[in-house]
Amino acid sequence: MIDIFSRRRSSRKFQNRPVSVEDTESLVEAALYAASSRGIRPWELVVVSDNELIGALSKVKKHGSSFLKNAPLAMVVLGIPEESDVWIEDTSILSTHLLIEAEYLGLGACWIQIRNRFDAEGTPSEQVVRTILEIPDSRSVESIIAIGYKDGESEPYTSEDLHTEKVFFQKYTR
Ligand SMILES: Cc1cc2nc3c(=O)[nH]c(=O)nc-3n(C[C@H](O)[C@H](O)[C@H](O)COP(=O)(O)O)c2cc1C
């Protein structure tokens, strides 16, 4: 199990082929198994494979989203703040499930931060995503997870990459 965590690296380059229906279904299933406070599940997911929509989504941030234009699949993670005050935690867990399931399936993935980010004109990225995908204002957009078959591999992490100095036992002892 630890292997999957060490092998998971952000992928920003993808092969030019669609993610299979089976893999897409597995990703959605993995996302929906995410833990949430009080089991409220204050989230929704928009699965986008349409090239034009993905192209538009790749421009929703000034920095750090342009690589999305070459991804065959974008999973847009929505939070429902009126349902839970910890929707950010809950949507983060769901986003993480997508990253780990992608690695498990041999796909590459990368988190694109949307909440608190802006496009090149200074418009909130959340608002731009809402307009492109016709999402109601009651939904927040936490992240877009870009997914595809990897074009090239990043080195897996090893135990030497671990910041073990950040871990304390019993009491904080820095
Ligand atoms: C909350 C969060 C937001 C991120 N936002 C972006 C982003 O907007 N664009 C991007 O290219 N990568 C983004 N990343 C990926 C990080 O840059 C990446 O995880 C980090 O550099 C460590 O590399 P690794 O994923 O290969 O371990 C984000 C990751 C997290 C967890």
The ligand as an SDF file (V2000), in Angstrom:
LIG
                    3D

 31 33  0  0  0  0  0  0  0  0999 V2000
   -3.6620   21.9250   -2.8310 C   0  0  0  0  0  0  0  0  0  0  0  0
   -2.7880   21.7340   -4.0450 C   0  0  0  0  0  0  0  0  0  0  0  0
   -2.8530   22.6630   -5.0650 C   0  0  0  0  0  0  0  0  0  0  0  0
   -2.0680   22.4930   -6.2210 C   0  0  0  0  0  0  0  0  0  0  0  0
   -2.2400   23.3660   -7.2530 N   0  0  0  0  0  0  0  0  0  0  0  0
   -1.5460   23.1690   -8.4000 C   0  0  0  0  0  0  0  0  0  0  0  0
   -1.7910   23.9920   -9.5360 C   0  0  0  0  0  0  0  0  0  0  0  0
   -2.6420   24.8650   -9.5200 O   0  0  0  0  0  0  0  0  0  0  0  0
   -1.0710   23.7560  -10.6550 N   0  0  0  0  0  0  0  0  0  0  0  0
   -0.1220   22.7530  -10.7280 C   0  0  0  0  0  0  0  0  0  0  0  0
    0.5060   22.6030  -11.7920 O   0  0  0  0  0  0  0  0  0  0  0  0
    0.1180   21.9440   -9.6590 N   0  0  0  0  0  0  0  0  0  0  0  0
   -0.5720   22.1170   -8.5180 C   0  0  0  0  0  0  0  0  0  0  0  0
   -0.4000   21.2550   -7.4580 N   0  0  0  0  0  0  0  0  0  0  0  0
    0.5950   20.1720   -7.5470 C   0  0  0  0  0  0  0  0  0  0  0  0
    1.8230   20.4960   -6.7050 C   0  0  0  0  0  0  0  0  0  0  0  0
    2.5890   21.4800   -7.3660 O   0  0  0  0  0  0  0  0  0  0  0  0
    2.6350   19.2070   -6.4720 C   0  0  0  0  0  0  0  0  0  0  0  0
    1.8500   18.2950   -5.7420 O   0  0  0  0  0  0  0  0  0  0  0  0
    3.9250   19.4970   -5.7090 C   0  0  0  0  0  0  0  0  0  0  0  0
    4.8190   20.2420   -6.5060 O   0  0  0  0  0  0  0  0  0  0  0  0
    4.6270   18.2040   -5.2650 C   0  0  0  0  0  0  0  0  0  0  0  0
    4.9150   17.3670   -6.3780 O   0  0  0  0  0  0  0  0  0  0  0  0
    4.3150   15.8850   -6.4480 P   0  0  0  0  0  0  0  0  0  0  0  0
    2.8180   15.9980   -6.5950 O   0  0  0  0  0  0  0  0  0  0  0  0
    4.9570   15.2580   -7.6610 O   0  0  0  0  0  0  0  0  0  0  0  0
    4.6610   15.1780   -5.1700 O   0  0  0  0  0  0  0  0  0  0  0  0
   -1.1710   21.3950   -6.3110 C   0  0  0  0  0  0  0  0  0  0  0  0
   -1.1240   20.4580   -5.2740 C   0  0  0  0  0  0  0  0  0  0  0  0
   -1.9310   20.6170   -4.1680 C   0  0  0  0  0  0  0  0  0  0  0  0
   -1.9080   19.5600   -3.0980 C   0  0  0  0  0  0  0  0  0  0  0  0
  1  2  1  0
  2  3  1  0
  2 30  2  0
  3  4  2  0
  4  5  1  0
  4 28  1  0
  5  6  2  0
  6  7  1  0
  6 13  1  0
  7  8  2  0
  7  9  1  0
  9 10  1  0
 10 11  2  0
 10 12  1  0
 12 13  2  0
 13 14  1  0
 14 15  1  0
 14 28  1  0
 15 16  1  0
 16 17  1  0
 16 18  1  0
 18 19  1  0
 18 20  1  0
 20 21  1  0
 20 22  1  0
 22 23  1  0
 23 24  1  0
 24 25  2  0
 24 26  1  0
 24 27  1  0
 28 29  2  0
 29 30  1  0
 30 31  1  0
M  END
$$$$
